[in-house]
């Protein structure tokens, strides 16, 4: 009876009955939970499944290559010279990685306030400044990277522009359908946020901001 109750609220709801392969369904649930788009899953497992031998199932198993990453030079250059940079992270970053080294260049991080996917970064991170609305940074940021987020999810659309003082706003999302879903930006990329962030970090470490600029960001960050 539980499956019909939770089905409207999850990406996958299924009851495993006698003879079902628990491993097969667990792997399927993992793919759905981490997929594009991901989300919660629910499996109801009856006692017979846990006690009785399951049938042997031959399943295809893949080897995952490294995700492709676009040229990050445009974003790196903007962040390299920004006085008031801001990274806004979504749930993809928490699942896949990507915001761990924001402190290296003294860049504050805010998370998507709706938490639709998941909390994008640990609140205890040294450069986490709460959600986008509460951070107070959105009106004055001059360069913005929206990483692994749906961008601006609005219950009531805002009349004015977001990031009114920003000269450059970029969005990175693994799902192309979520790029510029609500607003237009200057640069977008459909790519894995963790792989993108790794490449971006490498580009910025190869040619970092000046130490004077990093220190000057103290008042902003």
C-alpha positions in Angstrom: 0.0 0.0 0.0 3.0 2.3 0.5 4.0 2.5 -3.1 0.9 4.3 -4.4 1.2 6.8 -1.5 4.7 7.9 -2.3 4.6 7.5 -6.1 3.6 11.2 -6.8 6.5 12.4 -4.7 9.4 10.4 -6.1 11.2 9.6 -9.3 10.7 5.9 -8.8 8.4 3.8 -6.6 8.3 0.0 -6.8 7.6 -3.0 -4.6 9.9 -6.0 -4.9 8.0 -9.2 -4.6 9.2 -12.8 -4.3 11.6 -13.8 -7.0 12.7 -10.2 -7.7 16.4 -9.4 -7.9 17.2 -6.9 -5.1 20.6 -6.0 -6.6 19.1 -5.3 -10.0 16.5 -3.0 -8.5 18.9 -1.3 -6.2 21.2 -0.5 -9.1 18.3 0.8 -11.2 17.1 2.9 -8.3 20.6 4.4 -7.9 20.7 5.3 -11.6 17.3 7.0 -11.3 18.3 8.9 -8.2 21.5 10.2 -9.7 20.2 10.6 -13.2 19.2 13.6 -15.3 17.2 14.8 -13.6 17.8 13.0 -10.4 15.6 12.8 -7.3 14.3 10.6 -4.5 13.4 6.9 -5.1 11.4 4.4 -3.0 11.7 0.6 -3.0 9.5 -1.5 -0.8 11.1 -4.9 -0.2 9.0 -7.8 1.1 10.5 -10.3 3.5 10.6 -13.1 0.8 13.0 -11.1 -1.3 15.5 -10.9 1.6 15.2 -14.6 2.6 14.8 -16.5 -0.7 17.5 -16.9 -3.4 17.0 -14.6 -6.3 17.4 -15.7 -9.9 20.8 -15.1 -11.5 20.6 -12.2 -14.0 23.1 -11.4 -16.6 23.3 -7.6 -16.9 25.3 -5.3 -19.0 27.9 -3.3 -17.0 29.5 -0.2 -18.4 32.8 1.5 -17.8 32.5 5.2 -17.4 34.9 7.4 -19.1 35.9 10.9 -17.9 33.2 13.5 -18.7 33.9 15.9 -21.5 34.6 19.5 -20.5 34.2 22.6 -22.7 36.7 25.4 -23.0 36.5 27.2 -19.6 38.8 30.0 -20.5 36.1 32.6 -20.8 34.8 31.9 -17.3 38.3 31.6 -15.9 39.2 35.0 -17.3 36.1 36.7 -15.9 36.7 35.2 -12.4 40.4 36.0 -12.5 39.7 39.7 -12.8 36.5 40.1 -10.8 36.4 42.2 -7.7 33.1 40.9 -6.5 32.8 37.3 -7.8 30.1 35.0 -6.7 29.5 31.2 -7.2 25.9 30.0 -6.9 25.7 26.2 -6.5 22.8 23.7 -6.8 22.3 20.2 -5.8 24.4 18.7 -8.7 27.4 20.2 -7.0 26.7 18.4 -3.7 26.2 15.1 -5.5 29.0 15.4 -8.1 31.4 17.9 -6.5 32.8 21.2 -7.6 32.8 23.9 -5.0 35.4 22.6 -2.6 38.2 25.1 -3.6 36.3 28.3 -3.8 38.4 29.6 -0.8 41.6 29.3 -2.9 40.7 32.5 -4.7 38.5 34.0 -2.0 35.2 33.6 -3.8 32.0 33.5 -1.8 29.5 30.7 -2.5 25.7 30.9 -2.1 23.3 28.0 -2.7 20.1 27.8 -4.5 17.5 28.9 -2.0 14.8 26.5 -3.1 16.8 23.3 -2.3 14.9 21.6 -5.1 17.7 19.2 -5.9 19.7 19.3 -2.6 21.7 21.6 -0.5 24.5 22.6 -2.9 27.3 23.1 -0.4 27.8 22.3 3.3 26.7 25.3 5.4 29.9 25.0 7.4 32.1 25.6 4.3 34.5 28.5 5.0 33.1 30.6 2.1 29.4 29.6 2.2 27.3 32.7 2.6 23.8 31.1 3.0 21.2 30.9 0.2 21.2 33.4 -2.6 18.5 35.7 -1.1 19.9 35.7 2.4 23.6 36.2 1.4 22.9 39.8 0.3 25.6 39.4 -2.4 23.3 39.1 -5.5 22.7 42.8 -6.1 26.4 43.8 -6.2 28.2 40.8 -7.7 30.2 41.7 -10.8 30.9 38.1 -12.1 28.6 35.2 -11.3 29.0 31.4 -12.0 25.9 29.4 -11.5 27.2 25.9 -11.1 25.0 22.8 -11.1 21.9 24.7 -10.4 18.6 25.4 -12.3 19.5 29.0 -12.1 16.8 31.1 -10.6 13.8 29.1 -9.5 11.0 31.5 -8.8 7.6 30.9 -7.1 6.7 34.4 -8.1 8.7 35.8 -11.0 10.7 38.9 -10.1 10.1 42.0 -12.2 13.7 43.3 -12.2 16.8 41.6 -13.3 19.0 39.4 -11.1 22.6 40.3 -10.7 22.0 43.9 -12.0 25.7 44.9 -11.6 27.2 41.8 -13.1 29.1 42.2 -16.3 29.2 38.4 -16.8 26.8 35.6 -15.7 27.5 32.0 -16.6 25.4 28.8 -16.0 26.7 25.2 -16.0 24.2 22.3 -15.7 24.5 18.7 -16.6 21.0 18.8 -18.1 20.7 21.0 -21.2 16.9 21.4 -20.5 17.8 23.4 -17.3 20.0 25.9 -19.0 18.4 29.4 -19.1 15.0 27.8 -18.1 13.9 31.1 -16.5 16.4 33.7 -17.4 19.0 34.5 -20.1 22.7 34.6 -19.2 25.9 35.5 -21.0 27.5 32.1 -21.2 26.0 28.6 -20.7 27.4 25.0 -20.8 25.8 21.6 -20.6 28.5 19.7 -18.7 29.3 17.8 -15.5 29.7 20.5 -12.8 32.5 18.6 -11.0 34.5 18.1 -14.2 33.9 21.7 -15.2 35.0 23.0 -11.7 38.2 20.9 -11.9 39.1 22.3 -15.3 38.2 25.8 -14.1 40.4 25.4 -11.0 43.3 24.2 -13.2 42.9 27.2 -15.5 42.9 29.6 -12.6 45.8 28.1 -10.9 47.8 28.2 -14.1 47.1 32.0 -14.3 45.7 33.1 -10.9 44.4 36.5 -9.8 46.9 38.8 -8.3 47.4 38.3 -4.6 46.4 42.0 -4.1 43.1 41.3 -5.8 42.5 38.1 -3.7 43.2 40.1 -0.5 40.9 42.9 -1.7 38.1 40.4 -1.9 38.1 40.0 1.9 35.6 42.8 2.4 33.4 41.2 -0.3 33.8 37.5 0.7 
